[in-house]
Amino acid sequence: MIELGKIQTLEAVRQAPIGVYLNSKTEKSKEDILLPKRQLPSELEIGGDIEVFVYKDSEDRIIATTKKPKLTLGELAVLKVVETTKIGAFLDWGLEKDLLLPFIEQEGEVKKGREYLVTLYIDKSDRLCATMKIYNLLSAQSPYKNNDRVSGIIYSFNHEFGFFIAVDNKYHGLILNKEIYGDFAIGDKIEARIKRVRPDGKLELSVRESAAQEIEGDSQKIMDLLKRRGGKLKINDDSSPEKIKDELNMSKKAFKRAVGRLLKEGAIKTTDEGIETLWI
């Protein structure tokens, strides 16, 4: 049986001026499919086997190719957008005909030149298309533990929870809203620390360092801003979390830890209006 969207071994059953027609050796399909002449290996004979990928060409005809696509059914791959149109985006997957990513299958704004994590599916018209809805293909059985460093790609965003990450392009990961510092977008590749492995195996991630490591970096960030502001900042323990995040891109908790360290070192003093440096 010939399977759309998969790499498979088929038999050369008949010759034609435009190429060789193939079919399954065991479960014959009703129609033979064409392997175009330009892709014929010189050693292929009628009755011989050849490994091909089966898809549909620009005229929606089932066709075989000896080229290996970057994505097959059941797999995940990061593909680049080569064009955006009224019907969706088109992705480079290594074949002559680009792969359609329909609007309904997109997550967030998809932009030309950007790369996104997708999987392959067969739509209602029996065509191969891409989708960014890949949650159900990710695994919760990762080899990682707390504080391990991992890499991944952002594939979705939920206003209630945060950014969903495919760690190693195959494991469930999540950056909660409270852990988001900086600007991120779907398609971004990130480096993160595992903050917690949940009981279900899914990974909670943080783009920040552990508390001990953060203090040093955050303290330096405060000192750098004090230097640029002439030694004074109108921020203290009573400032809102929003103001602290706007000024320093850190949480109020991190700010208080860093200020505590700087006070202990004698680098700053607190005032009614905020903090001041004792040396620059």
Helices and strands as residue ranges (DSSP letters): E 7-16, E 19-23, E 33-36, G 37-39, E 49-56, E 62-65, E 76-84, E 88-92, E 99-102, G 103-105, E 115-122, E 128-131, G 135-137, E 149-158, E 162-167, E 171-176, G 177-179, E 189-197, E 203-206, H 211-228, E 232-233, H 241-248, H 252-264, E 268-270, E 275-277
